[in-house]
Amino acid sequence: MERRIIAPPVADTFWDRRICSIGGLDFAWIDVVLAAMARCEWSAFERRLAEGLACAARADTDGMSASDEALDEAATAYRYDRDLISAADVTTWLDRVGLSADEWTEYVRRDVLRQQWRDELDDLLDRFTPCARDLVETAVVDGICSGTFDAFERTFAGRAALVFETDAAAFRQICENGGAPSNDPRAAQLAQTHAHWLSVPTASNPIARLAIACGLERRFVAIAEGVASNGRLSAIVDDHRLAWMRLEVATLSFATEAAAREAMLCVKADGLSIYDIAALSRCAVQQAVVTLDDLEPERQQQLLAAEPGAAVGPICADGRFDVALLVSRSAPALSDPAIAARATAVALDRAQQRAERDHVRR
């Protein structure tokens, strides 16, 4: 198959760097970013980016930076999480992704400050709102170091490959004749919302490529709707019958294990319900409907062994101690919207993985 290049002819900038080929067409980082906008995932990245810049500005202005110990600890955790054990490993990784040691260190600093001041982020954004230029200049570093850009790339590649596998003609028509936002209301809306990002240094036409991203996303959504109605979901639900078992649970949470044990004693010896105990201890009962795989392993085992109407505990959770009442337990069914959504997600994930394996060349 002859390969057509729709990405920029030269990779003068990060945004023009080609990252994959699908169906003989090359795509660059600018396509990955625009596709994230089309999926409504870019704003969350921009918010996190702005928070980090606002925290750095506050630290520089007020002289309140993170301690050297906190920075060293964060840098070490970052390296070990990514198997960058030696200094040579770090240098090799930085060379591969095209970042300097200073850029990585600044990213770590911003991330530490975000965690340190996480309860003040809204106020910090009001005080130290970063300008569009700072956002654009810092995006590549944060996108690479946080792993967000890699996640965006995998999502884009999987979705685009599934479009190609399902309808190669439509894929080529979208990519080669994407049109302009004036002919695409969704692209025009996104172009206004993210106008400052369309000024990133690139040899391509980001306006036209935004229309391509929107076209591919629309076709993917149509394919996803087909997956949800093609009769394959029942088998997926059967495969996850245990993990997706529906549990209705009422929970009382106590600060100490002794209090939780006393509550359990009141249930077993005195015949009180957890609602009686809640009234006596002036605690609130938390009601929830969950699936088995939503729960921690210990809670899974205890609730799986319990009969409906039975209380279990104490169960340690986030430094507190819970007593849980199993109200009801039922098998998963496609008639439950939450289960149907999970089954659809599994079906789509399998289809994307297959399409990515067969049609994406990196």
N, C-alpha and C positions, 0 to 999 in steps of 0.2 A: 504494500500500500504506500502510495506517495504521501509523504508527510507535508502538511500545510502548516505554515507558521503564522499564527494570528497574534502571538505575543510580539513585543517590540523587537526590532531587528538587532539591537545591541543592548547589552545590559549595563548601561552607564550608571545606574543607581540600584539600590536594593530593590526598589519597586519593580524594576524591569527584569530582575533576575528570574530566569525561567526555572520552574520548579517541577513541572510534570508535563507529560504528553498524554492526551486521551483521544483515541480515535484518529491519531495522526495529527492532531492540533496541539500546539504548545501553549502553555499557560504560565503566567508570571505571578509574582507576589501581589501585584496590583489587583489581579483577578480574585485572589484569595480574600483580600481586604474588602473589595466591593461585594463579593458574595456574602461575607459576614454582615454587611449592611443590609443586603436583600433579605437575609434571614432574621433581621432585627437583633443580632448578637453584638454588633459593633458598639452600641451605646454603653453597654456594661463595661467593655474594655476601656472606652474613653473615660468613663467615670472613674475607674480604678486608676488610670493614668493621671487624671487631674488631681485625684486625692494625693497620690505620691508627690506630685510637683508642689501642691499646696503645703504639704507637710515639710518638704525640703525648704520652701520659702520661709515658713514659720521658724524652722530651726536656724536658718541663716540670719533672719531678722532679730529673733529673740535670744539667740545664743543658747538654744536648748536642745542640742543634737543628742542622738543616742550615745550611750557609753561605748568605749572601745570594746569592752567585754561583750556587750550585746551584739555589736557588729561582727566581732570575730566568731561568736557562737553561731550567728545566722549564716555567715559565709561558710563555715565548716559544715553546717547542716545542709546547705545548698549543694556543696560539693559531694558529700557522701550520698545524698539522695539521688544524685546523677552519676555515681561511680567515678567521680573526678577525684581520685584519691591523692595523687601526687601533684606537685606544681607543674610537672610536664604534661599531665593529663589536662589541667586547666588551660595551659598555653595552647595545646593542640585543639581543644574545643573552641577557644576564643578565635583562633586562626580560622577554623572551619566555618564558624558563623559570622566572621567578619567584624568582631567587636574588640575593643581594647580592654585592658585590665581596669583602667579607670572607669570606663563606661559600665562594666559589670559591678565594680565596687559601688558606684553611685546608685545603681539599681538596688543593690542589697540595702544600702542606706535608706533609700526611699521606702522600701518594703518594711524595714524595721520600724521606721517612724510611723508608717500607716498603722501597724499593729499597736504601737505604743500609744497613739492618739486616736484609736478607733472610735472612741465615744465622743470625739470632738470634730469628726470629719465634716459634718455639715457646716459648722461654724468656720472651720478652717477654709473651706471652699468659698465661703462668703468673703472672708478676709483676704485670701490670697488666690483669687481666681486666676489660673494660668491663662496666658494669651494663646490664641490659635497657633501662632508660630512655635511656641514652646511645646505644645502638644504634638505637633507634626514632627519636630526635631527629636523628640524623645520616644516617639511611638515604636520605632524599630528596636531600640534597646529593650524597652519593656516587653514588647511583643515576643522577642526571642527569649529573653531571660525568664519570663514568667511561664513559657511554654504555650502561651495563648495562640501564637501564630502557627505553631505546629498542629495544635488542635483544630484551628480554623482550616489549615491545609488538608488535614485528613477528612474533615467533614465535606469540604468543597470537592475533593477528589472522589470520594465515595458517591456523592449525589450526582456529580456530573457524569461519572462513569455509568451509573445506573440509568441516567437519561440516554446515554449513548447506547447501552446494551438493549434498552427497551425500544428505542426509536432513533436509530442512527440518522435517518433523514431529517427528523426534527432537530436533532442535536446540531447537525451541520448547518441547517437553515438558521438556527438561532445564533450560532457562533460566527457565521460568515456574513449574515445579513441582519445583525442585531438591531439596526435602526438607531434612532436618536431618542432621547427622553421625551421630546415633543410628541412622539408617537406612542409613548409608553407612560401613562399617568403615574404608575408606581415608581418608575425610574426618575421621573420629573420631581416627584415628591421627595425621594431620597436625595436627589441632587441639591435640593434646597436645604434639607435638614443637615446634610453633611458637606456643605459647600466648601468649608475650609480644608477638608481632606482631599477634595478634588484638585487642589493646587499642589499636591506632592510632586516632587521632581520626577518626571517620567517622560519617556519618549513616545508613549502611547497616548491615545485620546481617552481619558478616564470617563468622559461623559458617554461615549459610545460603548465602552466596556461595561459601564454600569447597566446599560440596557441589556447587554448580553447576560450579565449576572442575574438580572431580574427575569429574563426569559428562561434561563436554565432552572431557576428556583420555581417558577410557575409550573414548568413541565414536571419537575420532581414532585411537587405537591399533588399534581394530577395522578402521577404514578402511585404515590403513597395512598391516595384515596382508593385506587384500584386494588392495592394490596389488602386494604382493610375489608374489601368486599368480595374477595376471590375465593372464600371458603377454606383457606389454609389455616385460619386462626384457631379453629377448634383443636387441631392436632398440637399446636403450640401450647394451648391451655392445658391439654392433657399431659404434655411433657413437664409442665410446671405445677402439677396439681398439688403437690405438697408445699413447695416454696410460696405459692400464691394463695394458700389457704386463708380464708377471710376470718379474722378474729375481731370480735367486739370486746373491748377491755375497759374496765373502770379502774383507775389507779389512785391510790393515796401515797403521797410522798412525805417522808420524814427526814429530819436533819440528822438523826442518830440511828444506829442499828438497834439500840435498846428500845427506842420508841416504836420502831417497826416490829420488833419481836413481841412487844407488849400488845400491839394491835392484832397480830396474828393469834396471840393467846386469847384475846377477847373474842375473836371469830370462832376459834376451835373449842374453847372451854365454856364460854359464856353464851355462844350462839348469836352474838351481835353481827350485824351486817357492816360492811365498810361504810355504808351511809350513816349508820348509827355512830360509828367511830368518828366519822368526819364531823358530825354534829357535836359530839363530846369534845373533840380536840380542836374544833373550829378550823378545820382544814377543808379545802375544796377537793372534790372528787373530779378527776380529769377523765372525760369520756373520749374514746378514740376507736376508730375502725382501721385496722392495719392488716397487712399480710404477714405471713410468718417470716419472710426474708427481710422485712423492715426492722426486725428486732435483733437485739444482741443475742449471741449464742446461748447464754445462760437463761435468758428470758424465753427464748424459743423452746428449749427443752422443758422448762417448767410448765409453760402454757400448753404445750403439746401433750404433756402427760396428764394435765388436769381435766376434769369433767366440767361442762358448763355449770355455772353457779358456785364453783369452788374458788377460794382465794389462795394465792401463792405468795411466798416471800419469806424473809426480806430479800429483795433483789437490789444489789448495789448498782446505781446509775448516776454518773456525773457527780460523784461525791455525796449523793443522797441515797436513801434507802426506801424502796417502794414496796407496797403491798398491792397486788393486782388481783382483781376479780375477773375471771373469764365469764363474760355475759353470754356469748354465743360463739359457735365455731361452724363454718360452712365451707363447702368446696367451692373453688373458683368457677365462675360462669361468665360466658361472653355477654350475657345480659347486664352484667355489672360494667358500667362505663370505664371504671378504673382498670378492670381486668382487660377489657377490650383494648384500651390504650396501651397497656403493657404488651399484649400479644402483638399488636400492630408494630410497636417499637422493635420487638424482637425480629419480626418478619422483615422489616425494613433494614435492620442492622445486618441480618444475614445476607439480604440481597445486595446491600452496598459492599459488604466485604467481598462477596463473590465477584461483583462487577469491578471493584478496585483491583482485585488480584488478576483478573483477566484482561483489563483494558488500560490500566494506569502504568505509565513508564516514568520513573523518576530519574 
